């Protein structure tokens, strides 16, 4: 990479020290044989995987804290079988993407820009169906509000767009404190705690794979602290502006939440009543699924997304 010093998986860019997880950490991932793809986006190398025909309608799958694109492996297979182009991106600091090594290098605005640079600057995606869960929604809903012409539909799955004007649930505040203060943080344990099903050993290992040691975990440590929790948060104004645009959003908008997520559950009715595009749509509830509904009900979620796209053709 011209202009960058790369050594032992670490490189420096614009005074931002970054780490790159060795490829051998991702060997033998269960059910996730999709070859990784890479592109420079906003100064970082971001990774993504694809499934389905290259000329299919694009479905942008954005994960959240502390997972990575592996979370969507079952969903991707269903979408590909439906003739759709499933694109699952690793956020900066997660998965195979570069990992800014300092918590201070992570900001809400930067994460939005990094995904914008990849999805639009590098991949030039248009007619996109967004699927955002957890931070994938916080980032994706901002992108849709700020670039509405790029999107055909939105699927909000266990997510929201907080402004800091309303208090966060107590369970989330406890989660934030654990992530901030735990001396030894286990990503696989965090993912398991958000699932109703018991994950296998190889699946748990896959969630730990991006993080060989604590030095790689700045993104995991940073993300809860970037959620706006007060009206003077640095991201509040941009999220309020996004809500104003979403309050006029009349393209199809699906709210596909699980019934066992105490963190985001209260956002489902807010989204349904606030976004015009949600009116007149049958919004499913995935029963028996937790925060990571892709793990608990991946095939069902994939079928719901494919059916939603099929029943709401893109406007010409």
C-alpha positions, 0 to 999 in steps of 0.5 A: 500500500503506497505511503503506508508502513505495514509491519506485523499486521500493524500500520500507520495512517494519518497518525492513526495506528491500525491493526490488521488481523492475520488471515489465518485467524479466519481459517475454517469458519463454519458455514462461511466460505465466502471469499473476502473482498477488500477496498480502501475506504476513507483511509482504511481497508474495509472487508466484505463478502458477497453471495448471489448473482452480481447483477441481483438487487443489492442488499447491504447487510450491516452488523453491530457490536461486537459481531462481524459479517459472519453473523449474516452467514445464514441470511446471506444464503437465503438471499442468494437463493432468492436471486439477490446480491447479498453484501455483508460488510465488516465495520472498521474495527471488526471482522477482517476490516482494519482496526484503529487501535485507539478508542479515541480514533473511533467516532460515530461520524467516522463510522458512517463515513467509512461505510459510505466510502465503501458502499458508494465511493468504492462499490457504487451501490444503487437501488439498495435494500438496507438491513441494519441490526444494532450499530448496523442500523445506527450507521445505516439509517444515517446513510439512508437519511443522508443519501436517500437516492441510493436506497430502495428499501429499509429493513430495521432489525433490532436497532434504532437511531438514538439522539440522546433525548430519551434515556437508554434501557438499564440493561444497555447501560449495564452492558456499556459499563461491562464493555468499558471496564471488564479487564478481560473482554470475551466477544464470543461471550457477549454474542452468546449473551444476546442469543436465545440458542446455544452457539457451538464451539466453532461458532463462538471461536469465529466471533473471537477470531478477529481479536487475537488479543486486547490490542485489537479490541478498541472498536469493541470497547469504543462503540457503546460509548459512541451511542448518543445518551445525552442531548449534547452528544456530538452525534445528536444533531446529525441523528436529529436531522436524520430523523427529520428526513426519515419522518418523510421517508415514503419508500418501503420500510420494514420493522423486523424485530425479535420478541426477546431483545430488551435493548432495542425492543422499545424502538419497534413501535417508534419506527412503525409510527414515525416512518411513513414508509412503514404504513400499511406493511405487515411487520413481523415479530421473530418469536423466540429470538434474542438481540442477535436474531440472525443467529436465532432465526437467520433462515426466517429473517432471510426469508422475510427480507426476500419476501419484502423485496419481492412484494415491494418492487423498486420504483422506476 
